[in-house]
């Protein structure tokens, strides 16, 4: 019987080619840190398995859509858990006795319109679908129970790193700042879930910041580069445009701290802000400056992130 935190699998679907509808099967095997065997979307990444609620599909059908399970590219159709998109990233799903999934992303960007969109003018997967990785593998079949296990409030803070550099993104030289930030974060107990290299500019950066905050619910995003005086240095502007609340004290404190190393620190325009429950922090472009800033910032940051995530109080 389905309850608030328990439902059942009504369809298991897979396809061998991306961009095509998936076909329901009687049984499939979920492989640890891979996904559904013989499925085109399986792999060592954060969207190994896609889930969509039967209730969302039924509601779409009521609007006149002639659709079948798998048409939206979903691997698992779930009944009894209609509000999948309200679950926080980090939530786990126990399927049957052996399979364990962990929620990694809410919804997705729709880069190319599928056949459903062309026919109906919309597709529910980008808004109603969720994605997970396989923590424990096993067989899965229609009729299996699926139980929601709340996210562990004590799990490591997640982080992402974005490097902004025209020349590094073009391959003119190697990005050293992004990997250095990732190394320091990992050594300090953060789980770095994505590292991204972009050319300078606002639009691509804004899109990635929104995706990381809204869909992946990353706790903190560090940018490096684009904080100077050149025409292409617009990282602070992009940050302010996507944030709902500014945290000016972080930029002010980092500039003040860096002044002991170089008077040029006064020329940095780095800032910080909050989008939903994600903190975004601009760091300078130099690996040395990034190390110095993180050395100063990280001891105090965990308290702020705890407040932001609701695990600590003021």
Secondary structure, DSSP 8 states (H G I E B T S, - for coil): --BTTEEEEEEEEE-SSTTS--EEES-EEEETTTEETT-TT-SSSS-SEEEEEHHHHHHHHHTT----TTTTS-SEEEES-TTGGGS-TT-EEEETTTEEEEEEEES---SS--HHHHHHS--SHHHH-EEEEEEE-EEE-TT-EEEEE---TTS--EEEEEEE-HHHHTTSS---HHHHHHHHHHHTT-EEEEEEEE-SSSHHHHHHHHHHHHTS--SEEEEES--SSSTT--HHHHHHHH-SEE-HHHHHHHHHHHTTT-GGGGG----EEEETTEEEEEE-SSHHHHHHHHHHHHHHHHHHHHHHHTSS--
